[in-house]
């Protein structure tokens, strides 16, 4: 790819007939800020009707991450400073971008070579082609910061070719880290390659379909998520956290129960309840736009709950990982804003 020549957080260029977006905040692991969302949205808007552009390729300049999520430290500061309306607008614009990507009429190719979390999934998994390397992994870790599964993932994770509502809820509620094998198994990734740079150049030179023929690999690794599917389906298929928790309490597989307890040990009780309600509501959502609207309304409520400010402090600001979360909020408190 092009070597960065500016300090812009996203480098935008046209190479032959490919619109190229290069995420360029490596020190922040490409966490999405407002400038990045605006740059990507404006580029896509200009390319959608441009006949010179046949496809879009989004890549990262970080050696560690594709995108580590949305800039929730910025959101926390805004909440503390009484700028709730500005933060609401920031998230609304991010969700609008997710929707634009999902409906983009040309191939939208995300090359994921490293970490993808939270908001990073929103600018990759909604695209037509999700290409990973063996360094890729994905997690939705919002429970640990007192927030909800968003950027359309509470809708999409339930509808992946190799997933279902229980699998989706498990991924969102536990923060389970999906391996490359898991990403291929669920369909979160469409293809796997070993040479990210070579693949990107081939996409630009020959087009996405030819690049896939040349570079795509057969995944030989076993998906752990597939191995856990029977236990997940038996426990995470409830419509509320109360029902899921009850199913876990009586589930005979002690190792699975211990795994879930370990994964959720640092979770905000209120965030867990809110997210379970969100997944239940978005099982019935008619389309991604409706799912994103549910996330927007619930997110505005959850960001005003004390657990969000406290969770971001403990995980991302002080990095002490010692959050002092409040007792669980009643499910009806969150259910009221969901369709």
Helices and strands as residue ranges (DSSP letters): E 10-15, E 18-23, G 26-28, H 34-47, E 55-60, E 65-67, H 72-80, H 84-102, E 107-112, E 115-117, H 119-122, E 129-132, E 137-139, G 142-145, H 153-156, H 165-174, H 180-186, E 191-192, H 196-206, H 208-215, H 224-235, H 241-249, H 254-263, H 269-283, H 288-303, H 306-312, I 313-317, H 331-335
